């Protein structure tokens, strides 16, 4: 999670993208918890690969340590000082690369229910897609084993897109192959890639299988993040195991159309909220209509008609625009 999240600016200018809340929780928190549910086994350690300490500082580290602790695991913090690719990022966590492990990119959310194949040396999680030519996909043999990774195929290979989550029965094998890649300075697009290590494992006979997720939700830009917030709220309402509206929220002549997430000490006055709205702690909405939107903490919205809006923390907004994207500490009055 060392990237700067430039496609999600201005929201990622002050908050690292994996820590931007969606449906009431930071993206990386939801991802780790959902992976833990799929694994169905104790987790001993969660290693986080972060970027510059000036950007991923003490507050970020503390939140990740709490996340790991709540799952009964210890947190290990590593730094990737230069953006040299996925393979390089993984090797920044070299001391943690032993035994069974899951590797995941921290800007995506999933919904999945499957058992890891015990005969596989590795499982690459995939999602069936309608336009595989736009993705990296897996090529399977007659035994449904992965024999090749193909990036944006011009002719049909399969409709199983790689989503960026991997299981290794012994991640030390991948570590060895990635070390070879680094030693031999093998780069693609100016970066060291995990795929080059995986291909070397395949060449030596390691068995790769697929684990297909039911839902794959990206948080790459404003529009996609709002869509992911909508979908996640729908799933959470159906699950019924999270309190989506805080008991400390205050409603004064206000209506909530579910599903919505309403944080602590939120004030809603003379407003209609929802469906598919997330509002962070200590925010105030007055004389407004808000739907399909994501509003973070300590923000005041007045006299607004919002749809497909994404608004950051500590914002003051009073106006008539509808589909807006406003970063932290902005004032429009």
C-alpha positions as CSV (number, residue, x, y, z in Angstrom):
1,X,0.0,0.0,0.0
2,X,2.9,2.3,-0.8
3,X,1.4,4.2,-3.7
4,X,0.2,7.8,-3.7
5,X,-3.3,7.1,-5.2
6,X,-3.0,9.9,-7.8
7,X,-6.2,8.8,-9.6
8,X,-8.3,9.5,-6.5
9,X,-7.1,13.0,-6.0
10,X,-8.0,15.3,-4.3
11,X,-9.1,12.8,-1.7
12,X,-5.7,11.0,-1.6
13,X,-3.8,14.3,-1.2
14,X,-4.2,14.3,2.6
15,X,-5.2,10.6,3.3
16,X,-3.4,7.6,1.8
17,X,-5.9,5.9,-0.5
18,X,-6.0,2.6,1.3
19,X,-7.2,4.5,4.5
20,X,-10.0,6.4,2.8
21,X,-13.2,5.1,4.4
22,X,-15.8,3.3,2.2
23,X,-19.1,2.4,3.9
24,X,-17.7,3.5,7.2
25,X,-14.3,1.7,7.3
26,X,-11.0,2.3,5.6
27,X,-10.5,0.3,2.4
28,X,-7.5,-1.7,3.7
29,X,-9.4,-2.6,6.9
30,X,-12.3,-4.0,5.0
31,X,-10.0,-5.9,2.7
32,X,-7.9,-7.5,5.4
33,X,-11.1,-8.6,7.3
34,X,-12.7,-10.0,4.2
35,X,-9.5,-12.0,3.4
36,X,-9.5,-13.3,7.0
37,X,-13.1,-14.6,6.5
38,X,-12.1,-16.5,3.4
39,X,-9.0,-18.1,5.0
40,X,-11.0,-19.5,7.9
41,X,-7.8,-20.0,9.9
42,X,-5.7,-18.1,12.5
43,X,-3.5,-15.3,11.2
44,X,-0.2,-14.9,12.9
45,X,1.2,-11.8,11.2
46,X,0.1,-9.0,8.9
47,X,2.9,-7.3,7.1
48,X,2.1,-3.9,5.6
49,X,4.4,-2.3,2.9
50,X,4.1,1.5,3.2
51,X,5.6,4.4,1.4
52,X,7.4,7.5,2.7
53,X,7.0,8.0,6.5
54,X,6.2,11.6,5.8
55,X,3.0,10.3,4.1
56,X,2.4,7.1,5.9
57,X,3.2,8.4,9.4
58,X,2.7,7.3,13.0
59,X,-1.1,7.6,12.8
60,X,-1.3,5.3,9.8
61,X,1.0,2.8,11.5
62,X,-1.0,2.9,14.7
63,X,-4.3,2.2,12.8
64,X,-2.7,-0.8,11.0
65,X,-1.3,-2.2,14.3
66,X,-4.8,-2.0,15.8
67,X,-6.2,-3.7,12.8
68,X,-3.8,-6.6,13.1
69,X,-4.2,-6.9,16.9
70,X,-8.0,-7.1,16.5
71,X,-7.5,-10.2,14.3
72,X,-5.1,-11.8,16.8
73,X,-2.0,-11.1,14.7
74,X,1.1,-9.0,15.1
75,X,1.8,-6.2,12.6
76,X,5.0,-5.8,10.8
77,X,5.7,-2.5,9.0
78,X,8.0,-2.2,6.0
79,X,8.8,0.7,3.7
80,X,9.1,0.9,-0.1
81,X,11.1,4.0,-0.7
82,X,10.9,4.0,-4.5
83,X,8.0,2.9,-6.7
84,X,9.8,0.0,-8.3
85,X,6.8,-2.4,-8.9
86,X,4.9,-5.1,-7.2
87,X,7.8,-7.6,-7.0
88,X,10.0,-5.0,-5.4
89,X,7.3,-4.0,-2.9
90,X,6.8,-7.7,-1.8
91,X,10.6,-8.1,-1.3
92,X,10.6,-5.0,1.0
93,X,8.9,-7.4,3.4
94,X,11.5,-10.1,2.9
95,X,11.8,-11.0,6.7
96,X,8.1,-11.9,6.7
97,X,8.2,-14.1,3.6
98,X,8.0,-17.6,4.9
99,X,5.3,-20.2,5.4
100,X,1.8,-19.9,4.1
101,X,0.9,-16.3,3.1
102,X,-1.6,-14.2,1.3
103,X,-0.4,-11.2,-0.7
104,X,-2.9,-8.5,-1.6
105,X,-3.0,-5.0,-3.2
106,X,-4.7,-2.7,-0.8
107,X,-6.9,-0.7,-3.1
108,X,-9.6,-3.3,-3.9
109,X,-12.5,-4.9,-2.0
110,X,-13.9,-8.4,-2.4
111,X,-16.8,-10.6,-1.5
112,X,-15.9,-14.3,-1.7
113,X,-16.7,-17.7,-0.2
114,X,-14.5,-20.6,-1.2
115,X,-12.0,-23.1,0.3
116,X,-8.4,-22.9,-0.6
117,X,-7.4,-26.0,-2.7
118,X,-5.0,-28.1,-0.6
119,X,-3.4,-29.6,-3.7
120,X,-2.2,-26.2,-5.0
121,X,1.2,-24.6,-4.3
122,X,-0.5,-21.3,-5.0
123,X,-4.0,-19.8,-5.5
124,X,-4.5,-16.7,-7.7
125,X,-7.8,-15.1,-6.9
126,X,-9.8,-14.2,-10.0
127,X,-13.1,-12.7,-11.1
128,X,-15.1,-13.7,-14.1
129,X,-15.4,-10.6,-16.4
130,X,-17.3,-9.7,-19.5
131,X,-14.4,-8.0,-21.3
132,X,-11.3,-10.0,-20.5
133,X,-9.3,-8.1,-23.1
134,X,-9.1,-5.2,-20.7
135,X,-7.5,-7.2,-17.9
136,X,-4.7,-9.5,-17.0
137,X,-6.2,-13.0,-17.2
138,X,-5.1,-16.6,-16.4
139,X,-4.8,-19.4,-19.0
140,X,-5.9,-22.8,-17.7
141,X,-5.1,-26.4,-18.8
142,X,-7.5,-29.3,-18.9
143,X,-7.0,-29.8,-15.2
144,X,-8.0,-26.2,-14.4
145,X,-4.5,-25.4,-13.4
146,X,-3.0,-22.0,-14.3
147,X,-0.3,-22.4,-16.8
148,X,0.1,-18.8,-18.0
149,X,-0.6,-15.2,-17.1
150,X,-1.6,-13.1,-20.1
151,X,-1.9,-9.3,-19.9
152,X,-4.8,-7.8,-21.9
153,X,-5.1,-10.6,-24.5
154,X,-6.1,-9.6,-28.0
155,X,-7.6,-13.1,-28.6
156,X,-9.7,-15.0,-26.1
157,X,-7.6,-16.8,-23.4
158,X,-10.1,-17.0,-20.5
159,X,-12.6,-14.7,-18.8
160,X,-10.9,-15.0,-15.4
161,X,-9.3,-11.7,-14.5
162,X,-6.5,-11.5,-11.9
163,X,-7.6,-9.2,-9.1
164,X,-4.3,-8.8,-7.2
165,X,-4.8,-11.3,-4.3
166,X,-2.5,-14.4,-4.1
167,X,-2.1,-17.3,-1.7
168,X,1.2,-19.2,-1.5
169,X,1.5,-22.5,0.5
170,X,5.1,-21.4,1.1
171,X,5.8,-17.8,0.2
172,X,9.5,-18.4,0.6
173,X,9.5,-20.1,-2.9
174,X,8.2,-16.8,-4.4
175,X,10.8,-14.9,-2.4
176,X,13.5,-17.0,-4.0
177,X,12.3,-16.4,-7.5
178,X,11.8,-12.6,-6.9
179,X,15.3,-12.4,-5.5
180,X,16.5,-13.9,-8.8
181,X,14.5,-11.3,-10.7
182,X,16.1,-8.5,-8.6
183,X,19.6,-10.0,-9.0
184,X,19.3,-10.3,-12.7
185,X,17.7,-6.9,-13.0
186,X,14.7,-8.2,-15.0
187,X,12.2,-5.3,-15.3
188,X,8.9,-4.8,-17.2
189,X,7.8,-1.2,-17.7
190,X,10.7,-0.1,-15.6
191,X,9.5,-2.1,-12.6
192,X,10.1,-5.5,-10.9
193,X,6.8,-7.5,-11.2
194,X,5.3,-10.3,-9.2
195,X,4.3,-12.0,-12.4
196,X,7.9,-12.7,-13.4
197,X,8.4,-14.5,-10.1
198,X,5.2,-16.5,-10.5
199,X,6.2,-17.5,-14.1
200,X,9.4,-18.9,-12.8
201,X,7.5,-20.9,-10.2
202,X,5.2,-22.3,-12.9
203,X,8.2,-23.2,-15.1
204,X,9.5,-25.4,-12.2
205,X,6.2,-27.3,-11.9
206,X,4.5,-25.5,-9.0
207,X,0.8,-26.0,-9.2
208,X,-1.4,-22.8,-9.5
209,X,-5.2,-22.9,-9.1
210,X,-7.8,-20.2,-9.2
211,X,-10.0,-19.0,-6.3
212,X,-13.0,-17.1,-7.9
213,X,-14.5,-14.2,-5.9
214,X,-18.1,-13.3,-6.2
215,X,-17.5,-9.6,-6.2
216,X,-14.5,-7.4,-7.0
217,X,-14.8,-3.7,-6.2
218,X,-12.2,-1.1,-7.2
219,X,-11.4,2.2,-5.5
220,X,-9.3,3.7,-8.2
221,X,-11.0,7.0,-8.8
222,X,-14.0,9.1,-7.6
223,X,-16.7,7.5,-9.7
224,X,-15.6,3.9,-9.1
225,X,-15.2,4.6,-5.3
226,X,-18.8,5.9,-5.1
227,X,-20.0,2.8,-6.9
228,X,-18.1,0.6,-4.6
229,X,-19.5,2.4,-1.6
230,X,-23.0,1.8,-3.0
231,X,-22.4,-1.9,-3.6
232,X,-20.7,-2.4,-0.2
233,X,-23.6,-0.7,1.7
234,X,-26.0,-3.1,-0.1
235,X,-24.0,-6.1,1.0
236,X,-23.7,-4.9,4.6
237,X,-27.4,-4.3,4.8
238,X,-28.1,-7.8,3.5
239,X,-25.5,-9.3,5.9
240,X,-27.0,-7.5,8.9
241,X,-24.0,-7.9,11.1
242,X,-22.8,-4.3,11.2
243,X,-24.6,-1.3,12.7
244,X,-24.8,1.1,9.9
245,X,-26.5,4.0,11.7
246,X,-24.8,5.1,14.9
247,X,-27.0,5.4,18.0
248,X,-25.4,8.8,18.6
249,X,-26.6,10.3,15.3
250,X,-29.2,13.1,15.7
251,X,-32.1,13.4,13.3
252,X,-34.2,16.6,13.2
253,X,-36.9,16.5,10.6
254,X,-34.7,14.2,8.6
255,X,-35.3,11.0,6.7
256,X,-32.8,8.2,6.0
257,X,-33.5,5.9,3.0
258,X,-31.5,2.7,3.5
259,X,-28.9,1.5,3.0
260,X,-26.7,4.2,4.5
261,X,-23.8,4.5,6.9
262,X,-24.2,7.3,9.4
263,X,-21.2,7.8,11.7
264,X,-21.0,8.9,15.3
265,X,-22.4,12.3,16.4
266,X,-23.7,13.1,12.9
267,X,-26.4,15.7,12.8
268,X,-29.1,15.5,10.1
269,X,-31.5,18.4,9.9
270,X,-34.3,19.1,7.4
271,X,-32.7,16.7,5.0
272,X,-33.3,13.5,3.1
273,X,-30.3,11.1,3.1
274,X,-30.0,8.0,0.9
275,X,-30.0,5.6,-0.5
276,X,-26.3,4.6,-0.7
277,X,-24.8,7.4,1.4
278,X,-21.9,7.1,3.8
279,X,-21.4,10.0,6.3
280,X,-18.4,10.1,8.6
281,X,-18.2,11.0,12.3
282,X,-19.1,14.6,13.5
283,X,-20.5,15.8,10.2
284,X,-23.6,18.0,9.8
285,X,-26.1,18.0,6.9
286,X,-28.7,20.7,6.8
287,X,-31.5,21.5,4.4
288,X,-30.1,19.1,1.9
289,X,-30.9,16.0,-0.2
290,X,-28.0,13.5,-0.5
291,X,-27.9,10.2,-2.4
292,X,-25.3,7.9,-3.9
293,X,-22.5,9.9,-2.1
294,X,-19.6,9.5,0.2
295,X,-19.0,12.2,2.8
296,X,-16.1,11.9,5.3
297,X,-15.7,13.3,8.9
298,X,-16.2,16.7,10.4
299,X,-17.8,18.1,7.3
300,X,-20.8,20.6,7.1
301,X,-23.1,20.5,4.1
302,X,-25.9,23.0,3.7
303,X,-28.5,23.8,1.1
304,X,-27.2,21.1,-1.2
305,X,-28.7,18.6,-3.7
306,X,-26.0,15.9,-4.0
307,X,-25.9,12.9,-6.2
308,X,-22.7,10.9,-7.0
309,X,-20.7,13.2,-4.8
310,X,-17.5,12.5,-2.9
311,X,-16.5,15.0,-0.2
312,X,-13.5,14.8,2.1
313,X,-12.8,15.6,5.8
314,X,-13.3,19.1,7.4
315,X,-15.1,20.5,4.4
316,X,-17.7,23.3,4.4
317,X,-20.0,23.3,1.4
318,X,-23.0,25.5,0.7
319,X,-24.2,25.4,-2.9
320,X,-26.1,24.0,-5.8
321,X,-23.7,21.7,-7.6
322,X,-24.7,18.0,-7.6
323,X,-22.0,15.6,-8.7
324,X,-18.9,17.1,-7.0
325,X,-15.6,15.9,-5.7
326,X,-14.1,18.1,-2.9
327,X,-10.9,17.3,-1.0
328,X,-10.1,17.8,2.6
329,X,-10.2,21.2,4.3
330,X,-12.0,22.9,1.4
331,X,-14.6,25.7,1.8
332,X,-17.2,26.5,-0.8
333,X,-19.8,28.9,0.5
